[in-house]
């Protein structure tokens, strides 16, 4: 087992892999990451499934079989994705049970086409949750203005939620508010307050967004500063009287999750974000390349400071260089949603092509 990944685990941070494919499930690759790298969860998104289903023939037999049932291409995709994630969820079930339900999760995202549709998102989350039939499967809902009320309603309905596409402290706090409101409504209804959730803050895209706008000294510094100020808000919230009341009633914290933690800058170390984001009571989901690099060359140093450290000084300096951080947060969230829509369109188009080819060559 990797010493460095185990050290992060002992620090109180969960390491999840940001990838899934039928090949990794079949050939034992995912099981090996669990045993050798302390991986205790998995995230997926339309871009990941686009890559997984677009190449090779691992899904062809299942595509042909489901296509003959006359289902829509979207239904076809979710049938394939749910099947993969059910198998992954079963692999993580020991971690889930050992942690009392806090860890050992996999995630499935609602259609990106619902990003501005609150009611449609609530309905899709409930339907996918029922279809997946696994107690350790999160439904991913974007933390957009339209997604926030859908998160509250879904938590109230008892559906575990991974809030995705968060880019700022303010966006995180909106997601946390939705989570707490959902739990408070459950308590008012006499229901259990235990509905797990994570709030996923995207990190590296900040630095990609300002790489041409900031000086060399501040390259690859903005994402970490945003994460540090968000972590302070997270710790402050957990220390608040409102949260203490919910915790006393039995609620579990909505854990802060670091997403987009692979480096985009070829000049930066692959382990940059993983090392900087080491923090108790958080999750870091990362590409396999980043996980392996950290296991080989990474170091676990001092945990992230609960008071935000130097984050505000860094942010002030980046503002002085002409960056409107609040405007950029909104832009990054919009671009993230658009990127998932693009991947979704490509994914559905690729599946339609496969259906046409496979049904033309396979017996009816």
QUIVEN-V76043 format. One record per backbone hydrogen bond with DSSP energy under -0.5 kcal/mol. CO is the residue of the C=O (numbers start at 1). NH is the residue of the N-H. Records with the same first field share a line. If there is no record, write none. Layout:
CO=NH, NH
This chain:
2=6
3=7
4=8
5=9
6=10
7=11
8=12, 13
9=12
12=281, 282
14=16, 284
15=40, 41
16=286
17=19, 43
21=25
22=26
23=27
24=30
28=32
29=33
30=34
31=35
32=36
33=37, 39
34=38
36=2
38=15
40=104
41=17
42=107
45=49
46=50
47=51
48=52
49=53
50=54
51=55
57=60, 61
59=63
60=64
61=65
62=66
63=67
64=68
66=69, 71
67=70
72=76
73=77
74=78
75=79
76=80
77=81
78=82
79=83
80=84
81=85
82=86
83=87
84=88
85=89
86=90
87=91
88=92
89=93
90=93
92=96
93=97
94=98
95=99
96=101
97=100
99=102
105=42
106=138
108=140
111=114
112=115
114=117
116=118
117=121
118=122
119=123
120=124
121=125
122=126
123=127
124=128
125=129
126=130
127=131
128=132
129=133
134=137
136=106
138=108, 140
139=162
140=110
141=164
142=144
144=148
145=149
146=150
147=151
148=152
149=153
150=154
151=155
152=156
153=157
154=159
155=158
158=160
160=139
161=163, 198
162=141, 164
163=200
164=143
166=202
168=172
169=173
170=174
171=175
172=176
173=177
174=178
175=179
176=180
177=181
178=182
179=183
180=184
181=185
182=186
183=187
184=188
185=189
186=191
187=190
193=195
196=161
197=255
198=163, 200
199=201, 257
200=166, 202
201=259
203=206, 207
204=207, 208
205=209
206=210
207=211
208=211
210=213, 214
215=218
216=219
218=221, 222
221=225
222=226
223=227
224=228
225=229
226=230
227=231
228=232
229=233
230=234
231=235
232=236
233=237
234=238
235=239
237=240
240=244
241=245
242=246
243=247
244=248
245=249
246=251
247=250
253=255
255=199
256=283
257=201, 259
258=285
259=203
260=204
264=266
265=268
269=272
271=275
272=276
273=277
275=278
278=304
279=282
281=256
282=14
283=258, 285
284=16, 286
285=261
286=18
287=291
288=292
289=293
290=294
291=295
292=296
293=297, 298
294=298
299=301
305=308
308=311
310=314
311=315
312=316
313=317
314=318
315=319
316=320
317=321
318=323
319=322
322=324
323=325
324=328
325=329
326=330
327=331
328=332
329=333
330=334
331=335
332=336
333=337
334=338
335=339
336=340
337=341
338=342
339=343
340=344
341=345
342=346
343=347
344=348
345=349
346=350
347=351
348=352
349=353
350=354
351=355
352=356
353=357
354=358
355=359
356=360
357=361
358=362
